[in-house]
Amino acid sequence: MASATRTRTHTAAALLLYALTFRLLTRASSTAVTVSPPPAAAAAAEAHALLRWKSTLPRSSFTSDPLSSWSPATPACTTWAGVACGEDGRVAEVALPGAGIAGTLAALDLAALPALAGLNLSGNRLAGAIPASVSGLASLVSLDLSGNALTGGIPGAALAALPALRVLVLRNNSLGGAIPASLGGLRTLERLDLQATGLVSTLPPEMGGMASLSFLDLSRNNLSGGLPPSFAGMSKMKELYLSRNRLSGTIPPEIFKSWPDLTLLYLHYNSFTGTIPAEIGEAKKLRRLSLLSNNLTGVIPKEISGLPSLQMLHLGKNCLTGPIAPSLGNLTQLVILVLSFNNLTGMVPAEIGSLTALQELDLISNQLEGELPPTVSLLKVLSYLSLASNNFVGTVPNFASQQLVYAELNGNKFSGGFPLSFCQSTSLEILDLSGNQLSGQLPSCIWDLQDLMFMDLSNNALSGDVLASANSNLSLESLHLANNRFTGGFPSIIQYLKMLSVLDLGGNNFSGAIPSWIGSRLPLLRFLRLRSNMFNGSIPLQLLQLSHLQLLDLASNNFEGHIPCGLTNLTSMIRPQTEFNMRSTVHHQILYLEADFYYANRVDVNWKMQTYEFQGAIALMTGLDLSGNSINGEIPTELTNLQGLRFLNLSRNHLSGTIPANIGDLKLLESLDLSWNELSGHIPSGFSALVSLSSLNLSNNMLSGEIPTGNQLDILTDPSIYSNNFGLCGFAMSISCSTGSSIQPLDPNKEFEGVYVYYSIIAGVVFGMWLWFGSLVFFAPWRISFFYYVDFTQRKLMR
């Protein structure tokens, strides 16, 4: 399955609220303390402190010279970029986010800025520690140093000395260390963001004393231990992010009783255990709940159905059991429902159709069964559907959503014809119906889906010709039709799929020749798998125009003729592939979240005499398989220029001549099979240069001479590798070669005398059996005597 990876972003409304709040707080700070206008010396001291800090910053870091306006000749309050003053004329705010500033804060004399209420240096390249002198900023309301390279830990004592602090944002730094327990003394703090700061500690129980805190983000750290029950003291909590840590233990039920304003709870990618507390039903304002990838057990509490504002319920990758409760249909505001990778059983309730706002439904990898209810047709805004790897049966119901982008129903037992409703899903980009029991003909309307990028219909019982369409898809990148019952010639519709990079037609009943247009119409093709069909004719030269081709599998067909010249045109086979992954990506927005749904390509590869499914890392695979055909002639020497090959299989053909002497140039080759051909001569000494080789088969040829040794050949000592080559000798064959003399190749006639003897014996046995059966058929007395003897023996045994 292609799991969906989402990047959390705050809503525009939340950001706007934060900005307005910050401005109000800054203004309040600058006007709350009544002081007499500062003397000129005080204003000069503030300007001098900022200029002195500027002088320590490397000028090369200024992308657009943001501090060029900072000059002793101009007033700081009115002309300096990023500097704002209060009504009393004192510096109240320094805001230079994303200004490209490097250097440190060590030279910034914060004591000279006593009226500073806001300091925002986020998104720069500042390094070093947060200075302890920050404790002197008694008027500081908001401190944002996020997105830098700060180190040295969080100065807890200094920050705890800030009585007016309401916003503290240090995210995306390399601070490290522990969360200071002294932060619990910040009674006025409303927003604390320490995401991705390298924290390594437990959660201090003292943090429960932050009674004004409504936003807490500690995600993407290395925090461990449990979630302290004392956190229930954060009675104004609205949004809590603790995801991607190593937290464990149970989820304290007290928090749901004490946080009546909770709207968002993200605890995903931790190690929480136990059950989901039933008290969660008391968080009536909860809108988003993510418990993904923990070790939670038990059933989904029915109390969740009583959360009227819930928009996202993400419980995937746990150990939850039991059925999907029909009462979940009460969550009429639900937009995202993810219950994947659990042990849920039973049927999908018909009440699922009540979730008319649902955009994402993910039930992959459970033990759900039965037919899908027809009410799913009511989910008219559904964009992401994943029901894969369950035990669903019956026909695929009508998914009427025009917004459907991703449909993954593979690995079930769906039957009937291809669901025509998918032809109406004009936004569809990824469709996977593989591994079901679908039958009948593939409708031509599927090619009308202009946005479709990935389609996998393999391992079904679809049949007939693959029909063309008047329209041509311009987006399809991967097409998998393997292991069905398709017939006819090479599908003509494929010539219009110009973006195609993966084509798998293996395991069908296609016949005829490969069309000549394949080289010009599919310029981006990387993986071509046509094995186990009835294609015939010669291998077309036009295949060599596919310069991106890195895997060509034509095995088990009826191809004949020579291996074509010009293999060096397959430039992607000449060099090793370095791209690790190859996947289709769907960019989508659900619930104000930017979501990227990834679907990794998978291709079956006959690798080292086994069939493996390569997924994800398939982009690293480079290979050539022409086995099981009637190809003749010699192995082209230029084949050894394909130095990116990881496997080469030319077995079960009629190849003759010698093995190319420079076979050792294929340094990356891990699997080589040249068995069941008519190759002769010595095994080249270059075999010892195949340092990656782990699978080798040279059996059933006419090879002779001494088997070379060295590197991998010293490990590949199974005699079957070289069997039925009657002129071979050496360590692997336990046949010593004559010392001091070279072994001459055996005469082919003498070499196969043993084989002729075996054939003669087999022919004699077959002739004798036919003679015996013929006597029974044509001579009635013998036939009667034989059956009399059989009856007599049967009666004797039954006694």
C-alpha positions, 0 to 999 in steps of 0.5 A: 500500500501506498501509505499517505504522508501528510504535512501539518500546517496551521490554518490561515485563521490561526496564523492571523489570530496569532499575528493580531494577538501579537500586535495587541500584546506588543501595544499593550506592553508598550503602553502599560508602563507609564514612564517619562520620555527617555532622555537622549542618552537612553535612546542613543544607548538603545541604538548603540546596542543594536548597531554594536550587534550589527557590527558583529554580524558577517556582511556576507550573510545579508541576502539583500542587506536588510540592515543597511538602514541601520545607521547612526545618522538616522533615528531608529524608531522611524527609519530602521528596518524591523525596528518599531517603538512604542508611544514612549519612544522606546524600542518595543519590537525588533522583527527581522524574520527571514532576513538571511542574518547569520552570526550569534546573539552573544553581542546583542545587549538585551539589557539596553532594551528594557521596553522590548516587547517583541523579538522575532528573528525567525528563519535566519541562520543564527547560531550559538546559544540563547543568551542568559541576558534575555532574563532582563527583558521584563516587558517581553511578550513574544519571543520567536527565534525559530528556524535557526541553528541555535544550540546550547539548550533552553535557558529555563531559568532566564525564560522563567524570569519573564513575567509578561511572556505569552508567546515562546517559539523556538522550533526548528533549532538544534538546542538539545538537552531537556525541557527545563522544569522551570518553564512550568512557572510561566503562568502567563504563557499561552503559546509554547512551540518547541517542535524539532529542537532536539530535546531528549528528556521526559515531560516535566510534571511541573509543566502542568502549572502553565495554567494559561497555556492553550497551544503546546507543540513538542513534536519531532523530538526524542521525548520519552516516558509518559504523559503526566496526569498533571498536564490536566492543570493546563485547563485552557489547552486547545491544541496539543502536538506531541507526535513523533517522539518516544512517549509511552504509557497510557493516555491519562483520562484526566486530560479530557475532563480538564480540557473542555476547550480542546480542539486538536490532539496529535499523539501520533508516532509514539508508543502509547499503550492501553485503550483509548479512554472513554473520557474522550467523549467529554472533549466536545469541542474536539475537531482533530484527533490523531493517534496514528502508529501507537500500540493502542488496543481494545475497541474504538470507544463508542463515546467518540461518536458523541463528538459533534465537531470532530472533523478528523479521526486518525487511529491507523497503525494500532492494535484495535479490535472489534467492529466499526460501530454504526454510531460513527455515522453520527459524526456528520462533520467528519472529513478524514476517517483513517482506521487502517492497519488494525485488526478490525472485524465485521462489515462496514456499517451502512451508516457510513453513508451518513458521513456526507462530508467525508473526503478521506476513507482509509480502512486498509489492512484490517480483517473486514469482510462482507459486501460494501454497503450501497450507501457509500454512493452517498459519499459524493465528496470523497477524494481518497479511498483505501480499502485494500487488504481486507476480505471484502466480497461482491461487486464494487459499489458505485462510488459516485464522487466526482472528486475521487483522486485515489482509489485503492481496493486491491487485495480483496475478493471483489468480483463481477465486471470492472466498476464502470463508476470509476469512468465517471471519476474524472479527477481520478489519478491513482486506481488499484484494483489488483488482486481481486476476482474481477472478470469480463472485458476492460471498458474503453471508457477508462482511457478517457480519464485524462488525469489518471497516472497509475492503474493496476488491474493485475491478478484478476480474471479480466479477459478479451481484447484491450479496447482502444478509445477515441480519447488518449490519456496524457498522464498515465505513467504506470500501467499494470495488466499482468496475470489476467486473461487478456487476448489479442495483439499488443494493445494499440491504446498504449501508443497514445500513453506518451508519459508511460514509464512502467508497462506490465502485460505479463502473464496473459494471452497476448500474441503477435509481434511487438509493434514498431511504434513502441520505440517512438511512442513511449519515449519515457518507458523504463520498465517493460514486462511482457513475459509469459504471453504468446508474442512472436517474431523477432525482437524489434530494433525499435526497442533499442530507441528506448534510452530510458529502458532499464528493465526489459523482460520478454521471457517465456514467449515465442520470440526468435531470431538474433539478439539485435545489435545496438544494445548500447543505445539502452543508455540507462542499462549502461550506467548504474541507477542511483534514484532510490524511489519511484512513486506516483505522487498525488498532491491534494488539500484536505481539511486545510492540510496540504496532503501528499499521497504517495504510491510506490510502483511495484514490478514482479522480477524473476530474480535469482531463479525466484519471482520477487515483487520489487516495490519502492527500490524498483528504480534501482533495478536494471536487468534483461530477461530474454529466457524461454524463447527461440532466440539463436545466434551468438551473444553480442559482445556489446551486451557487456557494455551494459554495465548497469545490469544487475541481472541477465537471463538468456536461458532456454534459448538456442544461443550458440558460440562462446560466452563473451570474453569481457563478461567481467565488465558487468561489475554490478551483475548479481544474477546470470543465467545462460543455461539450456543453450548451445554455448561452447568453448571455455568459461572466460576467466573474466567471470572472476571479476564479477564481484557482485555475483551471487546466482549463476547457472551455466548448466546444459550447454557444451562448455569445456575447459577448466572452471575459473576461480576467484572472488565470487566463483570461490563461493558458487561451488554447487555442481549443478551450476555447471552440470551437463557440460561434459567438457568442464573440470575444476574444483566445483565439479570435483573433476581434476583437470590434467596438470600441465596441459590444457584441456581441449574442447570435446568433440560435440558428437562425443560430448553428447554420447551420454545424452544419446544413450539416455534418449535410447533407453527412454525410447526403448521404454516407451516402445515397450509400453506401447507394445504391451498396451497394444497387445491388450487392445488388439488381442482379446484373449490376452485382454481377458486374461489380464482383467481376470488376473486383476479381478482375482488379485482384488478378491484375494486382497479383500479377504 
